């Protein structure tokens, strides 16, 4: 039963499901359904697919996540970034608008789902940590700009294409003389209206005396109002006959579940993009889920989230959809609306299914400019220029990675941007860990504490050098440790003892062990004893399984103070004698690194 509950979280929260919880989930589902219908249509068009495919991708995936997901508020479905990545990946292989294009998108969802499930079964959720937040933020910002620019052609009513910012803008400029002014009026008005709805409608409704809950629902229904009004205007004035591009006939009914056709050449070509979509979708989804779970003191299981998202993508492929993941804005709405369990997603799926069965004929005259406006307003909220400024002020290396990811995504496209972000995240991690912070430390007078000699007034002796390393020791930084020790010893010919202080060393791998053995050997040849202090228990247990301690020229001390008393009692006594008076200014932490 425990194993079943791990892979089917519904067995855990389902047994506590009651009427009150069901009411909360139903209310949340109604609000999210209202929001999701126009978004599903719009994101499908962004992915280069027929609009009904967005609806298909919003039904079974939500049910699958309700069964396998661990987040109580995550709303799964089509999202802007994954839609853009789908268009980029499939568009390079198949002509848009053909049945083969839809088939390739379905295969992409199926491959992504399989990869996510396999990663979850092997408990590889930690891989998301390899993507730094600045890189992800940069990629999402650049993708938001790309998506918004790609929708300008629908706002202006001109033909345009391209997968990079330069190509898109150049294509639009080449066709500026073909602007359909009726389309532009609809697109500009819808965009302005949706921005006003997002920024000012709720405040105005509250001013008129509406209750907060009702005001929130009406605000979330803004895109539905835009769809209804522009569709009615288009049908009344026959705008489709005047050059305004409309959605056209949307098939009613639900898709017949079926597995995608197997084509080894196509599957191999889409394997790389599927992996990138899986990683980006998982990182975006799990970050949203963790943020919302923390607000209610809940927790999610990243490994099970992989399985939940994988099952959602497989369900999307089986039902004729394309890759899906957890959406930020939609999940926040779901959370704020009171969703208590993943069942809210299943109820939302029922709402989308009913819309697919009965409402699609009403959308025949919907202008594509309205859907483009919906996308633009949604994705521009993802663009965070403030994060660029904050990252630049805090860390120049993180800013460099962030700026490079943005530049590559805008100039070369989505997939190169993702690859660049992943490689830069790993490169930054290895670089930082290959050069760990190390400090020569001395004893703070009147205490048993040791601090950096460059930051504090401390007492040190001439015969003992204490070097504190603030990182685990492994293959990437072991040589740096060797070079640092040899450099310090060469500068101080009077040294008789070197103590490596290890309070922050959580692991010593085989490469680092060889480096410690080499340090011990070379210091011995120089007449210097090598000691360790404050070694953690698990690290000590591993050292005891080797012969390193048998060859160690010095000792392993429980504390650095014990090491100083044993190796340089005069300095220890001097530090004790220099105890600050009670009226003296206390010794305090003097910087961000201790």
NORKAMO-V415169 format. One line per field, one symbol per residue. ss: DSSP state (a for helix, b for strand, c for the rest). phi: phi as a letter, one per 20 degrees, with the letter a starting at -180 (. if undefined). burial: 1 if it has 16 or more other C-alpha atoms within 10 Angstrom, else 0. A space follows every 10 residues. Layout:
ss: ???
phi: ???
burial: ???
//
This chain:
ss: caaaaaacca aaaaaaccaa aaaaaaaaaa aaaaaaaaaa aaaaaacccc aaaaaaccca aaaaaaaacc cccccbbcca aaaaaaaaaa acccccccaa aaaaaaaaaa aaaaaaaaaa acccaaaaaa ccaaaaaaaa aaaaaaaaaa caaaaacccc ccccaaaaaa aaaacaaacc aaaaaaaaaa aaaaaaaaaa aaaaaaaccc caaaaaaaaa caaaaaaaaa aaaaaaccaa aacccbcccc cccccccccc cccaaaaaaa aaaaaaaaaa aaaaaaaaaa aaaaaccccc caaaaaaaaa aaaaaaaacc ccccbbcaaa aaaaaacccc ccaaaaaaaa aaaaaaaaca aaacccbaaa aaaaaaaaaa ccccaaaaaa aaaacaaaaa aaaaaaaaaa aacaaaaaaa aaaaaaaaaa aaaacccbbb bbbbcccccb bbcccccbbc cccbbbbbbc ccbccccaaa aaaaaaaaaa acccccbbbb bccccccbca aaaaaaaaaa aaaaacccbb bbbcccaaaa aaaacccaaa accccbbcca aaaaaaacaa aaaaaaaccc cccccccccc cccc
phi: .fffffecgf fefffdfcff ffffffffff fffgffgfff fffffffndg gffffffddf gfffffeded fecfderfcf ffffffffff ffdcffndgf ffffffffff ffffffffff feldffffff effgffffff ffffffffff effffemdfb bpdcffffff ffffdffdge ffgfffffff ffffffgfec fffffffenf fgffffffff egffffffff ffffffdlff ednefdfnfd genefegaff fecgfffffe ffgfffffff ffffffffff fffffdldcd dgfffgffff ffffffffen dcgcafefff fffgfffogd bffgffffff fffffffcdf ffdgefffff fffffgffff fefcffffff fffebfffff ffffffffff edoffgffff ffffffffff ffffcffcbf dcefgncded cgfedcecdc deecdddedd afdbgfcfff fgffffffff fcfefdccde ecfdeebcef fffffffffg fffffemded ccblefgfff gfffedefff effdcdefcf ffffffebff fffffffeff ffeffffcfd afde
burial: 0000001111 1010000000 1101111111 1111111111 1111111111 1111111111 1111111111 1111111111 1111111111 1001010000 1111111111 1111111011 0010100101 1101111111 1111111111 1111111101 0111111110 1100000011 0111011111 1011101100 1110100000 0000111111 1111111101 1111100011 0001111101 0011000001 0000011001 1111111111 1111111111 0110000011 1111111111 1111111111 1111111111 1111101111 1111111111 1111110001 0011111111 1111111110 0110001100 1100000111 1111111111 1011101101 1111100100 0011010011 1111110101 1110010111 1011111111 1111111110 1100100010 0000111111 1110101110 1111111011 1110000111 1111100010 0010000000 0111011011 1111001100 1100110001 0000000000 0000
//
